[in-house]
Amino acid sequence: MKVSINGKQQEVKSKSLWTLKEEFLYGATRAIKGPLITIYNGFQTDEDLKLDEGDEVAFIVKGEMPSKEELEALMCARHTPSVHEKVKKAKVAIAGLGGLGSHIAIELARTGVGHLHLVDFDIVEPSNLNRQMYKIKHLGMYKTEALKQEIQEINPYITVEIDTFKVTQENVLDLFKEEEIVCEAFDKPEAKAMIVNALLEARGDIKIVAASGMAGYESSNEIQTKKINKRLYICGDLYNGAKQEWGLWRLE
């Protein structure tokens, strides 16, 4: 019977996953340390399932850096195959890499989005460390470069493009000409309105996820996601913004 093991078609004698695992360990060309994760037809399992002709199996060593193919199998198992295929082909831009944008970028990387485009003009400063996805070693670095470094340590197989520019009315269309999805994560209302209006007016194929009232003030129970139309989604409480004498935390 032929099955695919870690991406390679092989003739096997095993009739079940557990016996196949033993066969894999016995025939391994390298010393395997630690337990194995088993991925069966795109789903992670610990069961001793029956094998059929054409099944796809991946054995991945816990605690070791997987190959690109092995990491794909793990991501696929977490997301389900059909979802992961769509996610890894996606191209997403994040405009603004502060308290919101830096978190968006990291979460998209963990999700396995195949192409990320990071856009910001600022550098990492000490006041960023309490709420943004940066470390002391990043102080003084451009946020684009620091975040790219962080993403490569999470998933080195993602394509990360950076542009260290301030987004303006003059360059907005050129900066975001390739991506099908843009996450707007600016601080200032004027900048938010500019990028959203410019992209919606110029490109009929783009989807924008914008933020309004995501600073963390007032009750988080008010935060929601609204689908304005097929191309625009707005997240936040849609009302509360930063105010004088309001920090990120306050006591009632």
N, C-alpha and C positions, 0 to 999 in steps of 0.2 A: 504494500500500500504506500502511495506517495502522499506526503504532507509537507507543508512548508514550515521549516524551523528557522527562526530568526532571519526570515527573508530568503532562505535557500530551499529549493525543492529537494527532498531526500526520500529514499526508499527506506521504510522502517518496518520492523517486525511487531512493534508494540501495538496493542489494541486499545490502550487507555492512556490518559495523561500521566498518571503516576509511573507507569512502567516506561513511558517515553522519557520522562524526566530522568529516571535511572539510566536509561540508554544514553541520554545526552551527557550526563555527568561522567559516565564510564568512557565515552568516546571523546571527551573534551580534550582539545590540544593544549589548553592552558590550565594551570591550577585554579580551581574555583574556590574562593573563600566566602563563607557566609551563605545564608539561605537564598533560594531563587524565588522570584516573582513569576507567576505563570499567566500568560495572556493567551486566551483561547478564542479564536475567531473575533478578535477585537475587544474581548471583555476579560477582565481580571477574574481569576477563580482559584479556589483552593480545593475544589472537588475533583474526584477521580472520574472524569467524564470519558465516555466512549469516543474513540477516534473514528473518523470517516475519511474516505478518499477526498483529497483536496483541502482538508482542514488547514488553517493557518495557526501556528503556535509560536510564541516567543518566550524564551526563558531569559530572565534578566537578573543579574546578581545585585542583591541589595547592598547599598553602601558604596558602590563603585560608580564612576562617571560612565553613563551608557554611551554607546555610539549614537549617531543621528537616527539610525533605523530603530534602535532599541528605545530611545526617548520617544520617537513617533508612536511606537506601539503602546508605551505607557500613557501618553497623552490621549491616544485614541481610545484606550480602555476607560479612561476617566470621563471622556466627553461623549462616548458612543461613536462608532466609525463615521456615520454620515455627518454628524455635527463637526467632528474634528477635520474632516476633509474640507469643509466649507471655511472653518476658522483659519486653517493654515494658508489658505489661498487669499485671505483678506489683506487689504492694504489700508492702514488706518493712520491718520495724522493726528498729532496732539499739539494744539496751539496754546502755549503757555505751560511751563513746567514747574509751577509753584505747589502750594498746598493741595490743590486738586489735580492738576495735570501730572505731577510726578507720580502720584498714586495710580492714576489711570494708566499711565505707561507701564508701570510695574505689573499691575493686574492683567493687562492685555498680554504682556510677555509671559506671565505664568499661564495664561489661558492658551498660549500657543499661536497667537496671531502671527502670520508669517512675515509681514513687512510692517515695520513701524517707522514713522517719520516724525522726528522730534524737532519742534521749532520754539526757540526762546532766545533772547539776546542777553540775558542777565547772568551774573556769576553767583556762586553759592556763598552766602554770608552766614555769620553765626546765628542770626535771628531766624534762619530757615530751619535750623536743626530740631526745633521742637515740634514740627508738624509736616515737614517735607521729607522725601525719601533720599536724603543725603547724609553723609557721614563727615566726621572731622577731617578725614583725609581729602575730602572734596573741596574744602574751603579755598576760595580763590579761583577754582575751576569754573569754566562755563557750565551752566546747568545741562546743556545739550551733551557735552562730553562726559560729564560725571554720570549722567543717567544712562548713557550708552554703555559705560563701563559696568554699571550695576546690572543692566539687562544682560550683558554678555556673561556675567557670572551666574545668572539664573538659567539662561538658555542660549548657549553660544551659536545655535543653528538658526536663530532669527536674523533676518536682514534689518539692520537699523541704519536709517539715513538721518543725518542731522543738518539743520540750517540754523546758524547762530546769527539771526537777524531779528530786528524789530518788525513786526508785521504792520504794513501800512496800506493805504488805499492804492498806492502805486504798485506794490509788489505782491499783494495778496493772491491774485489770480495765478501768477507765475509760481509762487511757492506751493500752492495746493492744486496743481494741475493734474497730478497723477493719481491721487487717492480717491477712493469711492466713499470713504467715511472720514469726517473731520470732527474731532472732539474739541470744542471751544472751552478753554479753561483760563480765560483772562480775568483780571481783577476789575478793570474799569468798564463801566457800562458803555461808554462810547466805543471802546475797542471791541466789545462783544457785538454791539449792533453793526459795526462796520464789517466785521468778517462774515457774520451771518447773512446780512443783506447782500454783500458783494458776491458771495459764492452761490446763494440761491438764485440771484438774478442772472448770473453768467453761466451756470452749469445746471442743466436739467437732470443730470445723472448722479448728482451728489446727495449724500445724506449727512445731516449735521446733528450732533448731540451737543446742546448748549447748556450752560449752567446759569441759574438765577437764584440767589439766596442760598448758597451752599457754604457759607463761611462758618457755620456751626453755631450761630447765635439763635437764641430762643429755642423752642422745643424741636427736637429731631423728628418727633411724630408728625410734624407738618411737612416734612420733605416728601416729595412725590415726583413721578415722571409723567409728563403730559405729551401725548402725540398730537402736535399741532396740525400736521398733515403728513403725507407719505415721506416727506423729505426732511422734516424738522421735529426733533424731540427736545424738550426742555426739562431739566432736572433741578430740583431745589424746592424751597417753600415759596418761591416766586415773589418774595416780598422783603425779607430781612437781609440787610447788608451790613458791612462793617460801619461802626459808628465811633465817634470820638469818645474816649474813656471806656470803651468796651474792649476787653481782652478776649482771648480765645476761650478763657474759662471765667466763670463768675459764680458766686454763691448767692442763693436766694435767701 
